[in-house]
Amino acid sequence: MMIWAGVSFSHCTEIEIVLSSGLNSVRYIEILSQHVFPMHDRIGRGFLLMQENAHPHTAQNIRRFLRLNDITTH
């Protein structure tokens, strides 16, 4: 089991529990849609998604999904 969450200076997401099957890019898109997009909308300009280099974070479909949804990453 893994726990995923997002935080900023003034906002935080709900905790998301990822079962033992692990995090893949399809599940990560679900998490981004449920948690990151609302935070992006609340924060507005200057929003920057910081993530590590885990495969689900760097998969081609994730990079494309983020680019199409105007989410800047670091």
C-alpha atoms as one frame of an Amber mdcrd trajectory, in Angstrom:
protein
   0.000   0.000   0.000   1.115   3.528  -0.752  -0.220   6.927   0.298  -0.344
   9.886  -2.083  -1.062  13.504  -1.084  -0.422  16.998  -2.350   0.503  20.074
  -0.305   1.269  23.734  -0.880   1.739  26.735   1.380  -1.993  27.339   1.588
  -3.732  24.196   0.296  -3.646  20.442   0.644  -5.357  17.565  -1.079  -7.117
  14.672   0.524  -4.966  11.608   1.114  -5.267   8.970  -1.581  -4.509   5.345
  -0.720  -3.020   3.302  -3.553  -3.464  -0.426  -3.011  -0.689  -2.981  -3.252
  -1.084  -3.301  -7.029   0.849  -0.034  -7.152   0.605   3.225  -8.986   0.499
   3.135 -12.757   0.004   5.982 -15.194  -3.737   5.296 -15.590  -4.293   5.468
 -11.819  -2.061   8.544 -11.618  -4.257  10.344 -14.186  -7.266   9.582 -11.961
  -5.439  11.061  -8.959  -4.369  14.136 -10.921  -7.927  14.690 -12.139  -9.463
  14.292  -8.684  -6.910  16.177  -6.613  -4.397  18.211  -8.611  -6.772  19.922
 -11.029  -8.951  21.390  -8.260  -5.824  22.607  -6.460  -4.535  24.087  -9.717
  -7.836  25.942 -10.144  -7.710  27.298  -6.556  -4.083  28.432  -6.736  -4.213
  29.762 -10.299  -1.193  31.396 -11.898   2.116  30.155 -10.689   0.903  26.649
  -9.919   3.780  24.194 -10.287   3.397  20.451  -9.867   6.521  18.980  -8.310
   6.904  15.254  -8.600   9.720  12.741  -8.429  10.977  10.682 -11.328   8.896
   7.588 -10.585   7.788   5.894 -13.805   4.084   6.802 -13.390   5.129  10.461
 -13.092   7.291  10.443 -16.204   5.343   8.166 -18.550   4.686   9.642 -21.968
   0.896   9.608 -21.514   1.295  11.536 -18.215   3.546  14.185 -19.784   1.051
  14.573 -22.655  -1.926  14.695 -20.241  -0.273  17.410 -18.138   0.729  19.435
 -21.191  -2.813  19.272 -22.651  -4.209  20.454 -19.304  -1.682  23.305 -18.888
  -0.097  21.848 -15.757   3.520  22.973 -15.383   5.862  20.460 -13.740   9.294
  20.608 -12.205
